[in-house]
Amino acid sequence: MEHLSLPETIGSIHGQYARIITGISSVCSAIAVIAIQINVISVTISSIFPYNSYIITILATLILIFYSTLGGIRSVTFTDVLQFITFTIIIPLVAWFMFLNTEKSILEIIYFLKDQEKFRFNNLFQCNIKLISLFFLLLSYLVGYTKEPTIMQRIYMASDPTQACKVFKISTICHYLIKVLIILISLFVFVKEPHLPLNKVWNYIPTHVPPALNGFIAISLLAMTMSTADSHINNCAVITSYDILEKIIPNKLRPINHLKIVKWSSLIIGLLAMILTFYCNSLLTLLKYSLNFSIPITVAPFVLAVFGFRGTSRTALIGMATGVLTILAWNKWVEPDTGIDGSFISMLANGLAMMVAHYFLKQPKSAGWVGPDDTLKQIQQEKARKKAEWKEKIKKSWTNKKKHFG
């Protein structure tokens, strides 16, 4: 809980080489995520101001870079709250107006979807290569949350694991409520225009809501993308200074130098993300880049560390090398023919290689599995106490009911 970043956590257990590799991996992954956000910002602005897309992309990137660089993490934290309030108000409004646009009741919508071939279970869950590809991409996406540097940074900002747990319970509920509303918006569009091409869906929404709401929709999308992008830029800047350069040139960096490096890193990372946006504007491809750069390398060592595994630097490097080789081989020979993302498989290969290296190579006495610490024991005891109280409460209420009705 006292660490500043995910690379520091891995480095505290597996050594500074593993820390540097994790830092580089996290930065490369974040550049792809920032490129996704820049892409969305450009599309959003282009829908309002029909100028050259390249000019809009450059302007959007520069605004993002200077906002993150000059404002720092303090401004990012405060504005993230305002941005959250913005899109939690706008998205439900858009969902409501799109529902009104269908001119159908809830029951009519349900019956309509029931008659659609693509919404039938036998059509949705056909065991084919497309479903398998989607399943593995979903696994990679879900596992990716465990390596997300911005998420880990927020966990470390909490006062203790209990507070972090409460914060993420609340944020998870909000997260899925927003996703459900976004799914409903697209569902209502399909109900109204079932034959509308996919690339026309976004253009359809602004033209079928009150004109005054169009600007708010753009603001909402900009708030969401800025909220994600600025967090990644600031986090990458910290990782570059604190986890990479400090370990390479530890005797040459003073606090003032760290601050300069953070500012220059924000600029360089933003520009690299912009270049990547020009090179690739497919959101799915950028998402796969983000997963491939980090999951095969960082997830297995981190998850094993959380569950009590304390390996050596050699063990971690063997696992990371195996993960990198697996994802490279998968992308060269398997993914082009099947379309299946190999990040999850590479992560498993990483973890398996670490276990093989640990049990088949000679290890120091300090290496191996450790038991729960005092904090975890207190949390487990608290959970057991609450569970016992809950059972006792149910038992007493059941007894009272039996006496009352008997």
N, C-alpha and C positions, 0 to 999 in steps of 0.2 A: 504493500500500500504506500510505501514511501518512495517508490520509483517514479521517474518522470516520463518513461516511455517503455514500449514493449521491447525494443532492442536492449534496454538496460536490464530488464527482467531476465531475458535469455542470457545476456552476458554475465549476469551475477552468478549463474549456475554453470554455463558452458564455456565461459572464457571470452576474451575480447575479440578473437577472430569471428566467433559465432555472432557476437554483438554487431560487428561491422557489417557482416554479410546480411544479417537481419535488417540493419538500418538501410543498406543499399536496396534490398528487396522491397522494404516498405515504401521508400521514396519512389521507386519505379512503378509500384502498384498504384500509389496515390496520384502520380502524374496521369495515368490512364483514367482514374476517377475524375480528376479535375477536367480532363479533356471532355469527358461525358457532360459535365456541368456547363462547360463553355459552349459545347454543341447545342445544348438545350437553350441556353441564354440567347445564342445567335438565332435559333429558330423562332424563339418567342418574340424577340425584337423585330425580326424580319416580317412577322405576321402583322405588326403594327406599322412599321416604317419600311416600305418596300425598296430598300437600298441594296447595293452590292453586298452579297453575303460575306465576302472576304473582309470588307471594311468593317462590317458589323462585328465579325468575329474578333478582329484586332481591337476595336474599341471596347468590346465587352471584356476582353482579357486585360486590357490596361486598367479599366475601372476596377476589376477584381483584384489585380495585383496591388495597385496603390491603396485600395481600401484595406487590404490585409496587411500590407507592409507598414503603412503609416499608423493605422489604428492599433495593430497588435492584438494580442489575445483578449485584452480587456474589452475593447470595442466589439470584438467578435462575440464574446460571451453575452454582452448586453443586447446587441442587435439580434442575436439568435433567438432570444426570448420574444422580441417584437416581431421577428419574422414568423415564429411559430404561431403567435396570436393571429397574424395576418392570414396565413393559409388555412388555419383551422376555422376561420370565419368564412373565407371565400369559397373553399371547396364544398362545404355543405350547401351553400347558396347555388352554386353551379349545378350540383346534383339535383336540387329541388326544381330548378328551372328546366333542366333536361327531362325530368319526370313529367312536368306539366306539358312539355313539348310533345311527349308521346301521345297525349290525349287518351290515355287508357288508365284503367284502375289497376291496382296491384294484382288482383285475381286475373284480369285480362292479360296482363304481362306474363304471369306465371303460365297460363294456358297457351299463350303464344310461343313462349320458349319451349314448352313441353312438346309442341308440334314441330319444332325445328330439328332437323337431322343432326346438326353439329352439336347440339346440347344433349343428345341422348347418351346414356352411360355406355352403351355398347359401341358407340362411335368415339367417345372420349377416351376410353380405356382399352383400346386395341393394343395388343402386345406387338408392337413393331419398332423399328429402329428409331422412329421419330419420338415415340414415348420414352424409350430408353435414354435417348439423348437429352430429352427434357428432364428426366429423373436425375441424371448425373449432374446436369447443370444446376438443378435445384439443390442437390447435396453440396456442391461446391459453393453455391451462394450462401447457404445456411452456415456451413463450416467457416466461410469467410469472415463471419462476425467475430469469431474467436481471435482472429489475427488483426482485426481492424485497429490501427494505431489510435485513431480518434476516439473510438469506444473505450479502449484500454486507458487512454489518458483521462477520460471522465470517471472511470472506476477509481483510478489512483487519486483523483481530486477529492473523493469522498473521505469522510473522517474515519470510517471503519467499514468492514464488509457488510454489516447490517444496514447502514445508511445507503451503501451502493446498491444493495438488494432492493430496498424500498424504491429508490430512484428509478431503477430499471424496470421494476414491476409497473410503475405508473407510466413510464415512457413507452413500454411495450404495448400497453392497452391503447394509448394514444396513437402509436405507430400503426396498429392493425385497424383501428377505427378509420384513420385517414386512407389506408389502402382499400378498405371496403367501400368507402365513398367514391374513390377513384374508379374502382371496378364497376360500381353502380352507374357512374357517368357513362362509361363506355357501353354498358349493357343497355341503357336507355337510348343511346344513339343507335345501337343495333336494332332495337325494337322499332324505332321510327323509320330507319333506313337500313333494312337488312342486307341490301345489295351494295352498300356504299364501300368503295375500295379502302383498304387500310390507310393508304397515304393521303386520303381525303378526310379522315375522321377528325383530325385536329382542326382543319379549316372549317369543318361543319359546326363545331361547338360555338365559336365566337359569333357566328351569323344567326344563331338560334337562341340567343339569350338577350336580355335588354342591352342596348348599346352602352349604357352607363357601366355595365358590368365588365365589358371587354378590357378596359384599363385595369380594373381590379384583378382580373384573371392574369394579365401579364405581370402585375405586381406580385401576385401570389406565386407564380412560377419563378420569377426572379428571386423572390425571398427564399424559396426552397433550394434553388440551385446555388445561390450565394451562401446560404447557410452551410451547405455541404462543402462547397469549394473552398471557402475561406478557412474552415476548420482543417481541411487537409493541407492547405498551403502553410498555415502556421505550424501544424504538427510536423510537416516535412522539414521546415526550416529549423525547428528544434532538434530533430533527429540528425540533420546534416551537421549542425554545430556540435551538439552534445554527445552524439553516439558515433559519428564517423570521423570528423576532422580532429576532435579532441583526442581520440585514441591513436590517430596517425601522427599528429604533432602535439603531444600533450604539454611540452615545455614552452611552447611559443604562443599559447593562447591565454589572454587575460580577459576579465569580464567584459571590457569595452570591445575587445576583438570578437567575442561571442555575439554581442549585439549587432556588430557590423555584418558578421557572417550570416546571422539570422535574416537581416534585411536583404542582403544580396541573394541569399538562397531563395527567399520568397519571389524575388524578381526572376531569377533563372528558372525556377520550377514552373512558374506561371508561363514563361515564354516557351519552355519545352512542351508544356501541355497544349499551348496554342499551335505549335508546329505539328504535334501529333494529331490535332483536330483537322488541320489541312491535309495531312497524309491519310487519315481514316475518319470518316464521318458516320460510320455504322456504330450505333450504340451497343449492339450485341457483341460486335468484334472488340470494341473497347472494354466492355465488361469482361470478356474472356482474357484480354491482355492483363487486366487488373488481377484476375484470379490466378493466372498462370505465373505471374511475377512473384506472388507471395505465398499462396497456399502450399505448393510443393516444398517450400523452404522453411516457413516459420511455424505453421500450425502444429505439426507433430511434436517438436521440441517444447513448445509452450504448453500444450495440453498435458503432455507427460509430466512436465514440471509442476503444473497445478495439482495433478493427482499424486505427487510425492516422489517422482523419479528424479534422482540427482546423478546425472551422468557426467562423464569427463568431456573435455573439449574435443578429443579425438572421436568419441562416440557421436557427438552432435554434428561434427563436420562430415563424418561418413554418411549420416542420415541426410544431411542437406545436399551433399554431392549426389546421393542416390536419387533424391527428389528431383534435382535439376536434370540429371541424365534421363530419368523416366519421362518427364514432361517434354523434353526435347525429342526423344524417340517417339513418344505418343503423337506429338504434333506433326512429325514427319511421315509416319507410316500408318497410324490408326485414324486420327481425326479427319484427314482429307477424304477417306473412304466412308466413314461412318457418321461424321458430324458430332461425335460424342466428345464432350470436354474431358480432358484427362487430369484436371487439377486434383480431384478427390482421389483418384487412383494413385497419383504421384505422392500425395500426402500419406496414404497408407504404406506405400513403398518406403517413404522416409522413416515412418515410425517402426516398420518391420526391420529395416536396416539398423536402426539404433538399438533395437532389442537384440538382434543377432550379434552386433558388435559388442554389446555389453556382456552378453552371456558366453561368448566364444573367445573373447580377448581378455587378457589379464587386466584386472581393474584394481585401483587402490581401495583400501578398506572404507574410505569415506563415500565411495560411489554406491548407488543402489537406491532402494525404496525407503522412504522415511515415513513415520507415522504422523497423525494429525497434530498440529500445534495447539497451544492453549486457546487461541481465539476460536479455532474450529471446534474444539471440544465444548467451549461455552455455547456456541451456536447450536451444536447438536443437543446439548442438555436443555437449552431453552425450547427447542422444537419438541423434544420428548415431553417436557413439562406441559406445553400448550396442548399437545396431542392427548395427554392423559386427562387434562382438565376438560377438553372437548368431549372425550368419551364419557367422563363422569357426568357431565352436564346432560348429555343425551340419555344416559341411563336413568338419571333422576327424573327428567321430564317424561320418559316412558313409564316409569313407576307411578308418577303422579297421575298420568292419564289413565292407567289401569285402575287406580284407586277411585278416580273420579267417575269413570264409566262403569266400574264394577258394582 
